[in-house]
Amino acid sequence: MILSQNDGITVRVMKEDDYPRVKTFMTDYFHYDEPMGMGLEEPIHLQHEEEVDRQYLAVIRQGLSIVALDDNNGGLLVGIAVAETMDPIEMAKQHKEAEEMEPNALGRSRKFIAKVEREANIFERFGVSSYLSLLVISVHPSMRQRGILVILSKCLFKLGRLRGLRLFIGSGTNHYSSRSAMKAGCECIHSVAYADYKDEQGRPIYNPPAPHTHIRVLASKL
């Protein structure tokens, strides 16, 4: 299903057979470009790899994830957004799994995101039983600063509305993606400074460079 075609960029629904390319894309341009992965010495893309693959494929089967392709460059994959439907039962399950994960890079990031989601109190705040939850959004370095993030966000909103969802929620870990989401119509409903999230010794777990100072919960009514 094509959601947008403009200036040589086609945005369509992600398919299962896109996953090998999407997985490589995340390794090259997402995991270590995000504030919680910058300077990371652990191979986060290899941690619990088989289980993570299964999880991503299950999400893709929901039909709420999208890819952006450069038609002027042989259909080069230039953007991805991976999203799923979230309800209270699934959230509780994911948060429990996060708390039980070993304290490696993947476990630390999932624990932090779970903490921020709990604090945002999403279901009670908006009075919904489910919402469109963004897991990953990323753009190829050659296409950054060209509005692709805004296009991806708007296409996700469109897809969510088509599926009858009333609310979009994303964890804005990156300053630039958060800014683009707000340009597309999102508001920040909760934020936590990276410097305030500390280990048992009182040391910040994440120390990303400015302007990546906060993780934000971003919301938009659909």
Disulfide bonds with the S-S distance in Angstrom:
none
